[in-house]
Amino acid sequence: MSKVCPDPLAVAAVLKQIFSPGDVFEIRALEASVQGNRRPHTEIGYFDYDHIDCMGQELNRFLFAKGIYYTPNPVMPELLARAANRMKDAGRDPSTKDTEILIRRWLLIDCDPVRPSGISSTDAEHELAHTMAKKIRDGMASINWSKPIYCDSGNGAQLMYRIDLPINDNDLVKRVLASLAMLNDGKVEVDQSVCNPSRLWRLPGTLNCRGDHTADRPHRLASIIDMPDTLGIVTIEQLEQVAANAKAKSKQTVDLSAIAGAAPIRSSTFNIDDWISRYCPDIQGPSDWQGGRKWIFPVCPFNESHNNKSAVLIEQASGAIAFKCHHNGCRDYGWKELRELKEPPKPQPAAQPVRVDAVPVKAHATHQPPDDIEAKPLSELFEKVTELDPPLIHGLLREGETMNVIASSKMGKSWLVMRLAISIASGLDWFGMPVEYGKVLHIDNELRLKTLVYRYRKVAEALKVPYNLFSHNLEVKSLRGHLQDLDTLGRFFATISPGKYKAIIIDAFYRTLPEETDENNNAAISNLYNRLDSYASRIQCAFILIHHSSKGNQSQKSITDVGAGAGAQSRAADTHLILRPHEMKNVAVLEAAVRSWPPREPMCLRWEFPLWYPASELDPYALQGKPQSSTNVKHTWTIEEFIEKCVKPFDPCSQKKVIYEAEQLGMSERKTRSMIELAQSEGQLAKEQDGTNTHLVAVRPGIAEGTAQIIAARLSKNPDQSIEELAEEFGVGDRYIRKIRQAALNEPDDQ
């Protein structure tokens, strides 16, 4: 694993969201040292969208680099021929020019802390840059700009707004940056030099190594802090609106954070000062604002996590009153909603219908008429219902669904789910399964808060995931010592705005059962899951419930029978995920019964505190306590046998070919991919480039890496192939081919 790029797969996942199919882009590493060339030099490479995954192998070569960058704006496809899907010593070769960019797809905003050149920022300087970036982001949101990609460059903060401009943009990008630079305060500056089309941008997931690493000025990992689900395009009109401020003579003409928009005209009998003193005594202000007045909430009244003074109350010059929080989650809240929140409810002349999700559990047991019993013809539904709910964990769980996680006590299921929570909050894969990026709420009624935080810290450190990559997206609540059942939690869930969370974790589920609820009563348990379904549907998130298994040997039970209590708990959930012991020590088997996905194969996990790691080389059917017979014992593959049977007879060949041949011998695709990775890590299998094609090649000892291995593989299949033909095909000399032939076929040196 490269020190400069700890997780190339995460880097590839980010680039796949920034670029589109057909795009080509440049990667450049400055003052790089690589295997075979430790002298600091510049490495350069060009990659197309279809070969982004190949970039990881190239980045793994780096022993050090001062910084690794890429061109966010796509380059001319012809440039791929300079170094096709590979990195090389740049030497005197040309790099990308402005005239070689196809289109301006990104407005790049770089907030850099002021400090002497050539050194990293302190933590305080780093934080000031992020404060500036958030100010710009929230200000742009107030004038209806789409959300940007929010990045940590390692020393400062960066924003990437999606645009659609030609290369010759009449200096529009330059004027926008000049306008934003008016916010410079002597501590942080908006870099105006990033306006050119071929501008290089820090590659997320790589280390920023400016100067020496010291305690107060450390090297940090560049990362993505927030990747919006959808990236809307900022229009030319919106860009011109901000660019117009570049002609202003003072900063006072620029106010990106206090635009309220339309608001209802106040009544002549209504006094805003009296209302504020009565209902919002902690608000700050007023201050002058465009002929009117402005107050600032230290904490947003609708979301206590919005504590960066993003919520404002404005009295316009016309007398109109408006409320606005610049966070996207509060976009539907205005002055009307603020009054409804703060003012006491008016008495109602008649009783109002009780909300279904707010009544006690016993009221749910009564027979209420369903809200909608009208059936609809399938012909109509075929037109309206065209797809399933969006996925959360691809292959396992969707938005609005519930998932049980079942295992025996102290087996490590909570650690397993903590890794899942970090994956969702950071957007990183979970055991090879892609997840959708978003916010997670973890409600724990067994662990103390200090223990909960300690465990998350240990998991993140073991995964080598920086805290700032996920911590802002992960909220935890310990109920240890003040338990709350689903009746109480239901009232809390009713206050959560739709879309706020991607997932809500409840650990442990059995401790949320209302008093007198029989865990073995199918009707009672079905009713509770029905309530969770309604919460999940309204909040637009998934519920992940951690539960315990029944007593006794679990090995001979079906997946849905593993779990204490009524059988309804497995049938009501959309995904039933279980973890049960393998016959080998510190190994477990992860299995799932899914409702809206194809069946999944079980997988082995090995426990190494504090993480479960995939153990694909083990047999997932060898469960602890399960009798084994000669007919159901699976063959255990060694790396050597895998290479001899699935690679050597066909190499040089594609990975698809190896997977196909392995399947013919009874090996699953998942197991084959794992064997390929393991063989590569052991140095017995290599991915080699032949032009734009990537081949898998069994490593022949005594032969150099690269093209030589491909030639050796060809000769092993056809030893009589003409030396002259091979030399011409690969562009090398006859002597070079003879040397490879002697090593590959163990022929004596005839020289």
Buried (B, 14 or more C-beta within 10 A) or exposed (E): EBEBBBBBEBBBBBBEBBBEEEBBBBBBBBBBBBEEEEEEBBBBBBBBBEBBBBBBBBBBBBEBBBBBBBBBBBBBEEBBEBBBBBBBBBEEEEBBEEEBBBEBBBBBBBBBBBBEEEEBBBEEBBEBBBEBBBBBBBBBBBEBBBBBBBBBBBBBBBBBBBBEBEBEBEEBBBBBBBBBEBBBEEBBBBBBEBBBBBBBBBBBBBBBBBBEEEEEBBBBBBBBBBBBEEBEEBBBEBBEBBBEBBEEEEEEEBBBBBBBEEBEEBEEEEEBEEBBEEBBEEBEBBEEBEEBBBBBBEBBBBBEEBEBBBBBBBBBEEBBBBBBBBBEBBEEBBBEBBEEEEEEEEEEEEEEEEEBBEBEBEEBEEEEEEEEEEEEEEEEEEEEEEEEBEBBBBBBBBBBBBBBBBBBEEBBBBBBBBBBBBBBBBBBBBBBBBBBBBBBBBBBBBBEBEEBEEBBEBBBEBBEBBBBBBBBBBBBEBBBEEEBBBBBBBBEBBEBBEBBBBBBBBBBBBBBBBEEBEBEEBEBBBBBBEBBBBBBBBBBBBBBBBBBBEEEEBBEBEBBBBBBBBBBBBBBBBBBBBBBBBBBEBBBBBBBBBBEBEEBEBBBBBBEEBBBEBBBBBBBBBBBEBEEEEEEEEEEBEBEEBBEBBBBEBBBBBBEBBBBBBBEEEBBEBBBBBBBEBBBEEEBBBEBBBEEEBBBBBBBEEBEEEBBBBBBBBBBEEEEBEBEEBBEBBEBEEEBBBBBBBBBEEEEEEE
